[in-house]
Amino acid sequence: MHECGFVAGMDGNLSVRLDSRRVLVTPTSMCKSSMRPADLVIVDIDGRKLAGRRNVSSEIGMHLEIYNLRRDVRGIVHAHPPIATGFAASGMGLTQPLVCELVVGLGCVPLARYGTPGTTELADALKPLIPDYDAILMANHGVVAYGHDLLHAYMKMETVEHFAKVALVAHLLGHEQPLSEEDIGKLLVSRKIYEGAKSAASMPPAPHNGSGTWQRRPRADVREVRRKTAAHWNSRSPR
Ligand SMILES: [Zn+2]
Protein backbone atom coordinates (compact mmCIF):
# COMPACT_ATOMS: atom_id res chain seq x y z
CA MET A 1 0.00 0.00 0.00
CA HIS A 2 2.87 2.34 0.80
CA GLU A 3 4.73 1.61 -2.46
CA CYS A 4 1.53 2.23 -4.45
CA GLY A 5 1.06 5.62 -2.77
CA PHE A 6 -2.19 4.54 -1.13
CA VAL A 7 -0.91 5.74 2.26
CA ALA A 8 1.45 8.49 3.39
CA GLY A 9 3.41 8.63 6.62
CA MET A 10 1.71 6.45 9.22
CA ASP A 11 -1.68 6.29 7.44
CA GLY A 12 -3.77 3.19 6.92
CA ASN A 13 -4.38 -0.07 8.70
CA LEU A 14 -4.88 -3.76 7.83
CA SER A 15 -6.28 -6.75 9.66
CA VAL A 16 -6.92 -10.48 9.29
CA ARG A 17 -9.50 -12.60 11.11
CA LEU A 18 -7.41 -15.45 12.60
CA ASP A 19 -10.34 -17.44 14.01
CA SER A 20 -13.74 -16.86 15.63
CA ARG A 21 -12.29 -14.83 18.52
CA ARG A 22 -8.95 -13.33 17.39
CA VAL A 23 -7.96 -10.62 14.91
CA LEU A 24 -4.41 -9.76 13.76
CA VAL A 25 -4.06 -5.98 13.26
CA THR A 26 -1.42 -3.42 12.30
CA PRO A 27 -0.17 -1.20 15.13
CA THR A 28 -0.91 2.50 15.54
CA SER A 29 1.62 5.22 14.66
CA MET A 30 3.80 3.16 12.36
CA CYS A 31 4.73 3.57 8.69
CA LYS A 32 3.48 0.53 6.73
CA SER A 33 6.72 0.37 4.72
CA SER A 34 8.85 -0.25 7.81
CA MET A 35 6.48 -2.64 9.60
CA ARG A 36 7.79 -6.08 10.62
CA PRO A 37 5.83 -9.19 11.70
CA ALA A 38 6.80 -8.59 15.35
CA ASP A 39 5.06 -5.17 15.20
CA LEU A 40 1.63 -6.73 14.63
CA VAL A 41 -0.94 -6.94 17.41
CA ILE A 42 -3.55 -9.59 18.20
CA VAL A 43 -6.85 -8.50 19.76
CA ASP A 44 -10.04 -10.33 20.71
CA ILE A 45 -13.38 -9.57 19.06
CA ASP A 46 -14.02 -6.84 21.64
CA GLY A 47 -10.74 -5.11 20.79
CA ARG A 48 -8.83 -6.18 23.93
CA LYS A 49 -5.13 -6.81 23.29
CA LEU A 50 -4.08 -10.47 23.56
CA ALA A 51 -0.55 -10.27 22.15
CA GLY A 52 1.98 -7.79 20.77
CA ARG A 53 4.29 -5.14 22.19
CA ARG A 54 2.77 -2.21 20.29
CA ASN A 55 -0.62 -0.55 20.63
CA VAL A 56 -3.35 -1.56 18.23
CA SER A 57 -4.54 0.71 15.38
CA SER A 58 -6.93 3.43 16.50
CA GLU A 59 -9.32 2.26 13.75
CA ILE A 60 -9.79 -1.19 15.30
CA GLY A 61 -13.47 -0.37 15.98
CA MET A 62 -14.18 -0.07 12.24
CA HIS A 63 -12.45 -3.43 11.56
CA LEU A 64 -14.37 -5.21 14.32
CA GLU A 65 -17.67 -3.78 13.09
CA ILE A 66 -17.00 -5.18 9.60
CA TYR A 67 -16.05 -8.63 10.97
CA ASN A 68 -19.17 -8.56 13.13
CA LEU A 69 -21.52 -7.73 10.23
CA ARG A 70 -19.80 -9.84 7.56
CA ARG A 71 -19.05 -13.43 8.57
CA ASP A 72 -17.56 -14.07 5.09
CA VAL A 73 -14.85 -11.41 5.56
CA ARG A 74 -11.37 -12.48 6.72
CA GLY A 75 -9.24 -9.53 5.59
CA ILE A 76 -9.68 -5.72 5.71
CA VAL A 77 -7.56 -2.87 4.34
CA HIS A 78 -8.02 0.85 5.00
CA ALA A 79 -6.02 3.48 3.10
CA HIS A 80 -6.14 7.00 1.64
CA PRO A 81 -5.50 6.45 -2.12
CA PRO A 82 -5.43 10.01 -3.51
CA ILE A 83 -7.86 9.84 -6.44
CA ALA A 84 -10.56 7.83 -4.67
CA THR A 85 -10.08 9.96 -1.55
CA GLY A 86 -10.51 13.03 -3.78
CA PHE A 87 -13.95 11.70 -4.72
CA ALA A 88 -14.70 11.09 -1.03
CA ALA A 89 -13.57 14.65 -0.23
CA SER A 90 -15.87 15.97 -2.97
CA GLY A 91 -18.96 14.20 -1.68
CA MET A 92 -19.03 11.74 -4.59
CA GLY A 93 -19.33 7.97 -4.51
CA LEU A 94 -18.11 5.81 -7.41
CA THR A 95 -21.56 4.76 -8.46
CA GLN A 96 -21.63 5.11 -12.24
CA PRO A 97 -21.37 1.84 -14.23
CA LEU A 98 -18.63 3.16 -16.54
CA VAL A 99 -16.42 0.07 -16.82
CA CYS A 100 -17.61 -3.53 -17.28
CA GLU A 101 -14.89 -5.12 -15.09
CA LEU A 102 -15.97 -3.04 -12.12
CA VAL A 103 -19.59 -4.14 -12.45
CA VAL A 104 -18.46 -7.78 -12.47
CA GLY A 105 -15.74 -7.55 -9.83
CA LEU A 106 -16.95 -5.04 -7.27
CA GLY A 107 -20.19 -3.29 -8.12
CA CYS A 108 -20.58 0.32 -7.12
CA VAL A 109 -18.57 1.94 -4.34
CA PRO A 110 -20.88 4.11 -2.21
CA LEU A 111 -19.93 7.10 -0.07
CA ALA A 112 -20.41 6.86 3.70
CA ARG A 113 -20.99 10.06 5.69
CA TYR A 114 -18.09 11.53 7.64
CA GLY A 115 -17.15 10.16 11.05
CA THR A 116 -14.27 11.31 13.27
CA PRO A 117 -11.36 8.81 12.98
CA GLY A 118 -10.71 6.68 16.04
CA THR A 119 -14.27 7.14 17.38
CA THR A 120 -17.47 5.10 17.14
CA GLU A 121 -18.78 7.76 14.71
CA LEU A 122 -16.69 6.20 11.95
CA ALA A 123 -18.01 2.65 12.37
CA ASP A 124 -21.56 4.02 12.78
CA ALA A 125 -21.27 5.88 9.45
CA LEU A 126 -20.16 2.71 7.65
CA LYS A 127 -22.60 0.35 9.36
CA PRO A 128 -25.60 0.68 6.98
CA LEU A 129 -23.36 0.04 3.94
CA ILE A 130 -21.17 -2.83 5.19
CA PRO A 131 -23.64 -5.68 4.54
CA ASP A 132 -24.17 -4.75 0.87
CA TYR A 133 -20.78 -3.49 -0.36
CA ASP A 134 -17.19 -4.78 -0.42
CA ALA A 135 -15.55 -1.34 -0.69
CA ILE A 136 -16.74 1.99 0.73
CA LEU A 137 -15.56 5.57 0.30
CA MET A 138 -15.39 7.38 3.64
CA ALA A 139 -16.31 11.08 3.29
CA ASN A 140 -13.36 13.47 3.76
CA HIS A 141 -11.15 10.54 4.75
CA GLY A 142 -10.36 7.52 2.51
CA VAL A 143 -11.41 4.02 1.52
CA VAL A 144 -12.04 0.71 3.27
CA ALA A 145 -12.17 -2.60 1.35
CA TYR A 146 -12.59 -6.17 2.56
CA GLY A 147 -12.73 -9.70 1.23
CA HIS A 148 -12.48 -13.38 2.01
CA ASP A 149 -8.74 -12.96 2.57
CA LEU A 150 -6.28 -10.06 2.90
CA LEU A 151 -5.01 -10.29 -0.68
CA HIS A 152 -8.53 -9.97 -2.11
CA ALA A 153 -9.23 -7.04 0.22
CA TYR A 154 -6.07 -5.34 -1.06
CA MET A 155 -6.95 -6.03 -4.71
CA LYS A 156 -10.34 -4.40 -4.15
CA MET A 157 -8.52 -1.32 -2.83
CA GLU A 158 -6.42 -1.27 -6.02
CA THR A 159 -9.55 -1.65 -8.14
CA VAL A 160 -11.25 1.27 -6.37
CA GLU A 161 -8.28 3.59 -7.00
CA HIS A 162 -7.94 2.43 -10.61
CA PHE A 163 -11.64 2.98 -11.25
CA ALA A 164 -11.48 6.40 -9.59
CA LYS A 165 -8.79 7.39 -12.12
CA VAL A 166 -10.95 6.15 -15.02
CA ALA A 167 -14.02 7.95 -13.67
CA LEU A 168 -12.04 11.18 -13.23
CA VAL A 169 -10.71 11.08 -16.80
CA ALA A 170 -14.16 10.27 -18.21
CA HIS A 171 -15.58 13.18 -16.21
CA LEU A 172 -12.88 15.60 -17.42
CA LEU A 173 -13.50 14.59 -21.03
CA GLY A 174 -17.15 15.42 -20.45
CA HIS A 175 -18.63 12.43 -22.27
CA GLU A 176 -19.31 9.71 -19.70
CA GLN A 177 -21.21 6.87 -21.32
CA PRO A 178 -22.51 4.62 -18.52
CA LEU A 179 -23.44 1.04 -19.43
CA SER A 180 -27.12 0.47 -20.19
CA GLU A 181 -29.38 -1.47 -17.84
CA GLU A 182 -29.46 -4.27 -20.42
CA ASP A 183 -25.65 -4.50 -20.50
CA ILE A 184 -25.49 -4.39 -16.70
CA GLY A 185 -28.00 -7.27 -16.59
CA LYS A 186 -25.75 -9.40 -18.79
CA LEU A 187 -22.69 -8.57 -16.66
CA LEU A 188 -24.56 -9.56 -13.50
CA VAL A 189 -25.14 -13.01 -15.01
CA SER A 190 -21.40 -13.47 -15.62
CA ARG A 191 -20.71 -12.05 -12.17
CA LYS A 192 -22.64 -14.89 -10.55
CA ILE A 193 -20.44 -17.36 -12.44
CA TYR A 194 -17.09 -15.71 -11.62
CA GLU A 195 -17.62 -14.12 -8.24
CA GLY A 196 -20.42 -16.10 -6.64
CA ALA A 197 -21.12 -15.26 -3.01
CA LYS A 198 -17.66 -13.77 -2.51
CA SER A 199 -18.79 -10.34 -3.67
CA ALA A 200 -21.69 -8.62 -2.00
CA ALA A 201 -22.07 -5.25 -3.69
CA SER A 202 -25.45 -4.69 -5.23
CA MET A 203 -25.99 -3.58 -8.79
CA PRO A 204 -27.36 -1.55 -10.47
CA PRO A 205 -25.67 1.27 -8.55
CA ALA A 206 -27.68 2.51 -5.61
CA PRO A 207 -26.18 5.59 -3.92
CA HIS A 208 -27.44 5.57 -0.33
CA ASN A 209 -27.12 9.15 0.77
CA GLY A 210 -28.06 10.96 -2.40
CA SER A 211 -24.61 12.43 -2.88
CA GLY A 212 -23.13 9.58 -4.88
CA THR A 213 -24.16 10.68 -8.35
CA TRP A 214 -22.23 12.80 -10.78
CA GLN A 215 -23.40 16.24 -11.68
CA ARG A 216 -22.76 16.81 -15.38
CA ARG A 217 -20.63 19.91 -15.85
CA PRO A 218 -22.14 22.90 -17.68
CA ARG A 219 -21.05 22.85 -21.33
CA ALA A 220 -18.97 26.03 -21.00
CA ASP A 221 -17.06 24.40 -18.17
CA VAL A 222 -16.32 21.32 -20.32
CA ARG A 223 -15.06 23.58 -23.14
CA GLU A 224 -12.74 25.30 -20.65
CA VAL A 225 -11.28 21.93 -19.54
CA ARG A 226 -10.69 20.96 -23.21
CA ARG A 227 -9.05 24.32 -23.95
CA LYS A 228 -6.71 23.96 -20.98
CA THR A 229 -5.90 20.34 -21.90
CA ALA A 230 -5.10 21.31 -25.50
CA ALA A 231 -2.94 24.22 -24.30
CA HIS A 232 -1.11 21.86 -21.95
CA TRP A 233 -0.25 19.36 -24.72
CA ASN A 234 0.64 22.07 -27.22
CA SER A 235 3.09 23.53 -24.74
CA ARG A 236 4.80 20.13 -24.42
CA SER A 237 5.04 19.24 -28.13
CA PRO A 238 8.49 19.43 -29.76
CA ARG A 239 9.12 22.63 -31.67
ZN1 LIG B 1 -7.66 6.69 7.66
Residues whose N, C-alpha, C, O or C-beta is under 5 A from the ligand:
A	BS01	ZN	G12 G142
